[in-house]
Amino acid sequence: MDLNDMDLISRLPEDLIYRIMQRLRVRDAARTCLVSKVWINHFWPSYSNFEFSIRGESDQKVELECSLINERLQKSCILQNQSIKRLKLAVCWCSRYLTNNCSSFYDQLSHTAAEGKVVELDLQFNSCLSREYVWNLQPIVLATNTIQVLKLGGDISLLSCSDVDVQLPLLHKLVLSHVEVDDEVLESLLSKCPLLTSVKIQGCGKLKKIELLKHPLLSKVKVLDYSSSVLKKIEIRAQNLKNVAVERCRNQGFKMEIEIRALSVENVLVKDSSDLKTEIVASSLDNLLVQKCYTLTIEVEATCRLKRMCLQDIRMSDGNMFSKLVSKCLSIEEMVIERCDNFTSFKVQKIFHNLKKIVVGGCYHLKEINIFEAPNLRHVELTYCNNLEILEMDAPMLEIICLGAVKENILEKLVSKWVSIKDMSFENCTGLNSLKLQGLPELKMGKSQELW
């Protein structure tokens, strides 16, 4: 028999065909099932991965699509007594007439999803009209005990669920993006989700505080897009917390308090924010990254084993904050300071046994670097610190130096003091012609030949 005449796909095991179908978008799955009566009658009714997007200004078109979606869900899942694995629906409209109709459709969809034992529910309800047109989330959504992933975004209000007995025992991922929710509703929601591992809260303007206190499995938290003075406190206490990100939180007139308590944290990111007071209490912290922040205060517990700290584009009212922070973290392995204009001096009279690398760049007002002792420091990069006058580091094991736009006296001090240097590179450095490189038998020049 000619292989070209054989239907090889139909010969695949049924469970494999089913898995392939579940990975297709709903439109592609529907088209695929049309090629076979067996598929349309057997596999299509069991399809449970739905993703719909409705956009436009045509009232008739949106109404038709809404009714077809609801009918499709009821036939495939309710009649077949199967759960909906994933349901994502994004509706964007620009018609006042559709406001009530779309809200009614969302109400029906909520009940269909709950009855269909939905596992992952993603609802985005966006109006091009004013913010007064919102959809009140149906209480049945927060009482669907099969939901494991819940994502709500846009013009959705959770305020109507203030008296709901929340039942989400399996929920492990929660995303709230620009929805209407207050402290009471959020606290009620979070308190009934013991298995939460990931939380993202974005631009929910009525929140005054975010507290995550009773979630032992929580590992990832992200809070972003707060430009008002409403949100005042973020408190996270979780034993297994690994990643925390706070982005674009710009407060005016007061400091937002951020408190993080965990056993061992991998990454803490604070980005594009201002007026923050951050306190980290943990036995270890792998990476602390702070970018584009103003009037920021960070406090780390003295016993915390911080491995890597990176500060970029920082303007702080307290010029000594960095020195105070580093002096508590004697186990640090790498420090990066870039484009921090307010830094004028960096003095730490401590012994850093684990410090291996220091990178300082674009700190034009930095005049002094003084590190008492770093016996294992091997790599130093100093670039565009034009006003640096004093450089004191007790680093007998230093091997690699990268210099860019620093003064001649700094170059001479580096070369004369550290005879262990094996690799040195320059960029835009004056005084290189008169620089003596004697006494460095193992020195290898880096990428600097064309700059001499």
C-alpha positions as CSV (number, residue, x, y, z in Angstrom):
1,M,0.0,0.0,0.0
2,D,1.3,3.5,-0.9
3,L,2.1,5.5,2.2
4,N,0.7,8.6,0.5
5,D,-2.8,7.0,0.5
6,M,-2.7,6.1,4.2
7,D,-4.2,8.2,6.9
8,L,-1.3,8.1,9.4
9,I,-2.8,10.7,11.8
10,S,-6.0,8.7,12.3
11,R,-3.8,5.7,13.2
12,L,-2.3,7.6,16.2
13,P,-3.5,6.5,19.7
14,E,-6.6,8.4,20.8
15,D,-5.0,9.8,23.9
16,L,-2.2,11.3,21.7
17,I,-4.7,12.9,19.3
18,Y,-6.6,14.3,22.3
19,R,-3.4,15.9,23.7
20,I,-2.6,17.5,20.3
21,M,-6.1,18.9,20.1
22,Q,-5.9,20.5,23.5
23,R,-2.7,22.4,22.5
24,L,-4.4,24.0,19.5
25,R,-6.3,27.3,19.5
26,V,-10.0,26.9,19.4
27,R,-10.3,28.0,15.8
28,D,-7.6,25.7,14.7
29,A,-9.0,22.7,16.6
30,A,-12.5,23.3,15.1
31,R,-11.0,23.4,11.5
32,T,-8.9,20.3,12.2
33,C,-11.9,18.3,13.4
34,L,-13.9,19.1,10.2
35,V,-11.7,16.8,8.2
36,S,-13.1,13.7,9.9
37,K,-16.6,12.7,11.1
38,V,-14.9,10.6,13.9
39,W,-13.0,13.6,15.1
40,I,-16.0,16.0,15.0
41,N,-18.1,13.6,16.9
42,H,-15.5,12.2,19.3
43,F,-12.7,14.7,19.9
44,W,-14.3,18.1,19.3
45,P,-17.0,17.7,22.1
46,S,-14.1,16.9,24.5
47,Y,-12.1,20.0,23.6
48,S,-11.7,22.0,26.8
49,N,-9.1,24.7,26.0
50,F,-10.9,27.9,25.0
51,E,-9.5,31.3,24.1
52,F,-11.7,34.0,22.6
53,S,-11.1,37.6,21.7
54,I,-13.9,40.0,20.8
55,R,-13.1,43.4,19.5
56,G,-15.0,46.0,17.5
57,E,-17.7,48.6,17.5
58,S,-20.4,46.5,15.7
59,D,-23.2,45.8,18.2
60,Q,-24.6,42.9,16.1
61,K,-21.2,41.3,15.6
62,V,-20.3,41.3,19.3
63,E,-23.7,40.0,20.3
64,L,-23.5,37.2,17.8
65,E,-20.0,36.2,19.0
66,C,-21.0,36.3,22.6
67,S,-24.0,34.0,22.1
68,L,-22.0,31.6,20.0
69,I,-19.2,31.3,22.6
70,N,-21.7,30.7,25.4
71,E,-23.5,28.0,23.4
72,R,-20.3,26.3,22.4
73,L,-19.1,26.1,26.0
74,Q,-22.4,24.7,27.2
75,K,-22.6,22.0,24.5
76,S,-19.0,20.8,24.8
77,C,-18.5,20.9,28.5
78,I,-21.8,20.8,30.4
79,L,-23.5,18.1,28.2
80,Q,-20.3,16.0,28.1
81,N,-19.8,16.4,31.9
82,Q,-16.2,17.5,31.4
83,S,-14.2,20.2,33.0
84,I,-13.0,23.3,31.2
85,K,-9.2,23.2,31.4
86,R,-8.6,26.8,30.3
87,L,-11.0,29.6,29.5
88,K,-9.7,33.0,28.3
89,L,-11.9,35.7,27.1
90,A,-10.9,39.3,26.2
91,V,-13.7,41.7,25.2
92,C,-13.1,45.3,24.1
93,W,-15.9,47.4,22.9
94,C,-16.7,51.1,22.2
95,S,-20.5,51.1,22.3
96,R,-22.7,52.2,25.2
97,Y,-25.4,49.9,24.0
98,L,-23.1,46.9,24.4
99,T,-22.3,47.7,28.1
100,N,-25.3,46.0,29.5
101,N,-25.3,43.2,26.9
102,C,-21.7,42.3,27.5
103,S,-22.2,42.4,31.2
104,S,-25.1,40.0,30.8
105,F,-23.0,37.7,28.7
106,Y,-20.2,37.8,31.3
107,D,-22.7,36.8,33.9
108,Q,-23.8,33.8,31.9
109,L,-20.2,32.9,31.1
110,S,-19.3,33.0,34.8
111,H,-22.1,30.4,35.6
112,T,-21.1,28.3,32.6
113,A,-17.4,28.3,33.7
114,A,-18.4,27.4,37.3
115,E,-20.7,24.6,36.2
116,G,-18.0,23.4,33.8
117,K,-15.5,23.1,36.7
118,V,-13.0,25.5,35.1
119,V,-9.4,25.1,36.0
120,E,-7.8,28.2,34.5
121,L,-10.0,31.3,34.1
122,D,-8.8,34.5,32.4
123,L,-11.3,37.3,32.0
124,Q,-10.4,40.7,30.5
125,F,-13.3,43.2,30.3
126,N,-12.2,46.5,28.6
127,S,-14.3,49.5,27.6
128,C,-13.1,52.4,25.5
129,L,-15.7,54.5,27.4
130,S,-15.2,56.0,30.9
131,R,-14.2,54.0,33.9
132,E,-17.8,54.2,35.2
133,Y,-18.7,51.3,33.0
134,V,-17.6,48.2,34.9
135,W,-18.7,44.6,35.2
136,N,-19.4,43.4,38.7
137,L,-17.8,40.0,39.1
138,Q,-20.3,37.3,39.8
139,P,-19.8,35.8,43.3
140,I,-20.0,32.3,41.9
141,V,-16.5,32.8,40.3
142,L,-14.9,33.1,43.8
143,A,-16.8,30.0,45.0
144,T,-15.6,27.8,42.2
145,N,-13.5,25.3,44.1
146,T,-11.8,23.9,40.9
147,I,-10.1,27.1,39.8
148,Q,-6.3,26.8,40.0
149,V,-5.4,29.9,38.0
150,L,-7.4,33.1,38.1
151,K,-6.6,36.2,36.1
152,L,-8.9,39.3,36.1
153,G,-8.2,42.5,34.2
154,G,-9.7,45.7,33.0
155,D,-13.1,47.2,33.9
156,I,-14.0,44.5,36.5
157,S,-15.2,45.2,40.0
158,L,-14.8,42.8,42.9
159,L,-16.5,45.1,45.3
160,S,-19.8,43.2,44.8
161,C,-18.1,40.1,46.3
162,S,-17.5,41.6,49.7
163,D,-20.0,39.3,51.5
164,V,-19.1,36.2,49.4
165,D,-17.9,33.1,51.2
166,V,-14.7,32.6,49.0
167,Q,-13.9,29.0,48.2
168,L,-10.8,28.7,46.2
169,P,-8.9,25.9,47.9
170,L,-6.9,24.9,44.8
171,L,-5.9,28.4,43.6
172,H,-2.1,28.7,43.1
173,K,-1.8,31.7,40.8
174,L,-3.7,35.0,41.1
175,V,-3.4,38.0,38.8
176,L,-5.4,41.2,39.4
177,S,-4.7,43.9,36.8
178,H,-6.4,47.4,37.1
179,V,-9.5,45.9,38.6
180,E,-11.7,47.5,41.3
181,V,-10.9,45.9,44.6
182,D,-10.5,47.2,48.2
183,D,-8.6,46.0,51.2
184,E,-11.5,44.0,52.7
185,V,-12.2,42.0,49.5
186,L,-8.6,41.3,48.8
187,E,-8.0,40.1,52.4
188,S,-11.1,37.9,52.2
189,L,-9.9,36.5,48.8
190,L,-6.3,35.8,49.9
191,S,-7.3,34.2,53.2
192,K,-9.2,31.4,51.5
193,C,-6.3,30.5,49.1
194,P,-3.9,28.4,51.2
195,L,-2.1,27.0,48.1
196,L,-1.1,30.3,46.5
197,T,2.4,30.2,44.9
198,S,2.2,33.3,42.7
199,V,0.5,36.7,43.1
200,K,0.6,39.7,40.8
201,I,-1.3,42.9,41.6
202,Q,-1.1,45.7,39.1
203,G,-2.7,49.2,39.3
204,C,-5.6,48.3,41.6
205,G,-6.1,51.9,42.7
206,K,-8.3,51.5,45.8
207,L,-5.9,49.3,47.7
208,K,-4.3,50.9,50.8
209,K,-2.3,47.8,51.8
210,I,-1.3,44.4,50.5
211,E,-0.7,41.7,53.1
212,L,0.4,38.2,52.2
213,L,0.9,36.6,55.7
214,K,-0.5,33.1,55.7
215,H,0.7,31.4,52.5
216,P,3.5,28.9,53.2
217,L,3.8,27.9,49.6
218,L,4.0,31.5,48.2
219,S,7.2,31.9,46.0
220,K,6.6,34.8,43.7
221,V,5.1,38.3,44.3
222,K,4.9,41.2,41.9
223,V,3.4,44.6,42.6
224,L,3.4,47.3,40.0
225,D,1.9,50.5,38.5
226,Y,1.0,52.6,41.6
227,S,1.4,56.3,41.0
228,S,-0.9,57.7,43.7
229,S,-0.6,58.1,47.4
230,V,-3.2,55.4,48.2
231,L,-1.1,52.3,48.6
232,K,0.9,52.7,51.8
233,K,2.1,49.3,52.8
234,I,3.2,46.0,51.3
235,E,3.9,43.2,53.8
236,I,5.0,39.7,52.7
237,R,5.7,36.9,55.1
238,A,6.3,33.5,53.5
239,Q,8.8,30.8,54.3
240,N,9.3,29.7,50.7
241,L,9.4,33.1,49.1
242,K,11.8,33.3,46.2
243,N,11.1,36.3,43.9
244,V,9.7,39.7,44.8
245,A,9.4,42.6,42.3
246,V,8.1,46.1,42.9
247,E,7.9,48.3,39.8
248,R,6.6,51.7,38.9
249,C,5.4,52.6,42.4
250,R,5.8,56.3,42.6
251,N,4.4,57.9,45.7
252,Q,4.2,61.5,46.6
253,G,4.5,63.1,50.0
254,F,5.1,59.9,52.1
255,K,7.1,56.7,52.0
256,M,5.5,53.4,51.0
257,E,6.6,50.7,53.4
258,I,7.7,47.3,52.0
259,E,8.4,44.5,54.5
260,I,9.7,41.2,53.3
261,R,10.2,38.3,55.7
262,A,11.3,34.8,54.5
263,L,13.8,32.1,55.1
264,S,15.7,32.3,51.8
265,V,15.0,34.7,49.0
266,E,16.5,34.4,45.5
267,N,15.7,37.8,43.9
268,V,14.4,41.2,45.0
269,L,13.8,43.8,42.3
270,V,12.8,47.4,43.0
271,K,12.5,49.3,39.7
272,D,11.4,52.8,38.6
273,S,10.0,53.7,42.0
274,S,10.3,56.5,44.5
275,D,9.6,57.2,48.2
276,L,10.0,53.6,49.3
277,K,11.2,52.2,52.6
278,T,12.1,48.6,52.1
279,E,13.0,46.2,54.9
280,I,14.3,42.7,54.1
281,V,14.5,40.1,56.9
282,A,15.8,36.8,55.6
283,S,18.6,34.3,56.3
284,S,19.9,34.7,52.7
285,L,19.3,36.8,49.6
286,D,20.9,35.9,46.3
287,N,20.3,39.1,44.3
288,L,19.2,42.6,45.2
289,L,18.6,44.7,42.1
290,V,17.5,48.4,42.4
291,Q,17.0,50.4,39.2
292,K,15.8,54.0,38.5
293,C,14.7,54.8,42.0
294,Y,14.5,58.1,43.9
295,T,14.5,58.8,47.7
296,L,14.8,55.1,48.5
297,T,15.7,53.5,51.7
298,I,16.7,49.8,52.0
299,E,17.4,48.0,55.2
300,V,18.7,44.4,55.3
301,E,19.0,42.3,58.4
302,A,22.6,42.1,59.7
303,T,22.5,38.3,59.6
304,C,21.3,38.1,56.0
305,R,23.7,36.5,53.6
306,L,23.5,38.8,50.6
307,K,25.4,37.5,47.5
308,R,24.9,40.1,44.8
309,M,23.8,43.7,44.9
310,C,23.2,45.9,41.8
311,L,22.3,49.6,42.0
312,Q,21.6,51.4,38.7
313,D,20.4,54.9,38.1
314,I,19.8,55.7,41.7
315,R,19.3,59.1,43.2
316,M,19.0,58.9,47.0
317,S,18.6,61.7,49.6
318,D,20.9,59.6,51.9
319,G,24.3,59.4,50.3
320,N,25.6,57.0,52.9
321,M,22.8,54.5,52.6
322,F,24.8,52.2,50.3
323,S,27.7,52.1,52.7
324,K,25.4,51.4,55.7
325,L,23.7,48.6,53.7
326,V,26.9,47.0,52.6
327,S,28.5,47.1,56.0
328,K,25.7,44.8,57.2
329,C,26.2,42.3,54.4
330,L,29.8,41.0,54.9
331,S,29.1,37.8,52.9
332,I,28.5,39.7,49.7
333,E,30.2,38.3,46.6
334,E,29.5,41.0,43.9
335,M,28.7,44.7,44.0
336,V,27.6,46.7,41.0
337,I,27.1,50.5,41.2
338,E,26.2,52.3,37.9
339,R,25.0,55.8,37.1
340,C,24.4,56.7,40.7
341,D,25.0,60.5,40.6
342,N,24.5,61.2,44.3
343,F,27.3,58.9,45.4
344,T,30.3,61.0,46.5
345,S,32.1,58.5,48.7
346,F,32.0,54.8,49.5
347,K,33.7,53.9,52.8
348,V,33.3,50.5,54.5
349,Q,35.6,49.6,57.4
350,K,34.8,45.9,57.3
351,I,36.4,42.7,56.2
352,F,34.7,41.1,53.1
353,H,36.0,37.6,53.0
354,N,33.7,36.5,50.1
355,L,33.8,39.7,47.9
356,K,35.1,38.7,44.4
357,K,34.0,41.4,42.0
358,I,33.3,45.2,42.1
359,V,31.9,47.2,39.2
360,V,31.6,51.0,39.5
361,G,30.5,53.0,36.4
362,G,29.1,56.3,35.5
363,C,29.3,57.8,39.1
364,Y,30.6,61.2,38.1
365,H,30.5,62.7,41.6
366,L,32.2,59.8,43.3
367,K,35.5,61.0,44.9
368,E,36.5,58.2,47.2
369,I,36.4,54.4,47.4
370,N,37.7,52.9,50.6
371,I,37.3,49.2,51.4
372,F,39.1,48.1,54.5
373,E,39.9,44.5,53.5
374,A,38.8,42.1,50.7
375,P,41.3,39.2,50.7
376,N,39.5,37.3,47.8
377,L,38.7,40.3,45.6
378,R,39.9,39.3,42.1
379,H,38.0,41.6,39.6
380,V,37.5,45.4,39.6
381,E,35.9,47.5,36.9
382,L,36.1,51.3,37.2
383,T,34.6,53.3,34.3
384,Y,33.7,56.9,33.9
385,C,34.4,58.0,37.4
386,N,36.1,61.2,36.3
387,N,36.3,62.8,39.7
388,L,37.6,59.7,41.6
389,E,40.6,60.9,43.7
390,I,41.0,58.3,46.4
391,L,41.0,54.6,45.9
392,E,42.0,52.4,48.8
393,M,41.3,48.6,48.7
394,D,43.3,46.0,50.6
395,A,43.0,43.2,47.9
396,P,46.1,41.1,47.7
397,M,44.6,38.6,45.2
398,L,43.4,41.1,42.6
399,E,43.9,39.7,39.1
400,I,41.6,41.6,36.6
401,I,41.2,45.4,36.2
402,C,39.1,47.2,33.6
403,L,39.5,51.0,33.6
404,G,37.7,53.7,31.7
405,A,38.0,57.5,31.9
406,V,39.8,57.6,35.3
407,K,42.6,59.9,36.4
408,E,46.3,59.1,35.9
409,N,47.0,59.0,39.7
410,I,44.5,56.3,40.1
411,L,46.1,54.3,37.4
412,E,49.6,54.6,38.9
413,K,48.3,53.6,42.3
414,L,46.6,50.5,40.9
415,V,49.7,49.3,39.1
416,S,52.1,50.0,41.9
417,K,50.1,48.4,44.6
418,W,48.7,45.2,43.2
419,V,51.5,43.0,41.7
420,S,49.1,40.1,41.4
421,I,47.3,41.7,38.4
422,K,47.2,39.4,35.4
423,D,44.8,41.1,33.0
424,M,44.3,44.8,32.5
425,S,42.3,46.8,29.9
426,F,41.9,50.6,29.4
427,E,39.3,52.8,27.7
428,N,39.6,56.6,27.3
429,C,42.3,56.8,29.9
430,T,44.8,59.7,29.8
431,G,48.4,59.3,30.9
432,L,48.9,55.8,29.4
433,N,52.1,56.8,27.6
434,S,53.9,57.5,30.8
435,L,52.4,54.7,32.7
436,K,55.0,52.2,33.9
437,L,53.9,48.5,33.9
438,Q,57.0,47.1,35.4
439,G,56.9,44.5,38.2
440,L,53.9,42.7,36.6
441,P,55.4,39.6,35.1
442,E,52.1,37.8,34.4
443,L,50.3,40.8,33.0
444,K,48.3,40.4,29.8
445,M,46.8,43.5,28.2
446,G,43.1,43.3,27.4
447,K,41.2,45.0,24.7
448,S,43.1,48.3,24.8
449,Q,45.6,48.2,22.0
450,E,43.7,50.6,19.8
451,L,43.2,53.1,22.6
452,W,46.8,53.7,23.4
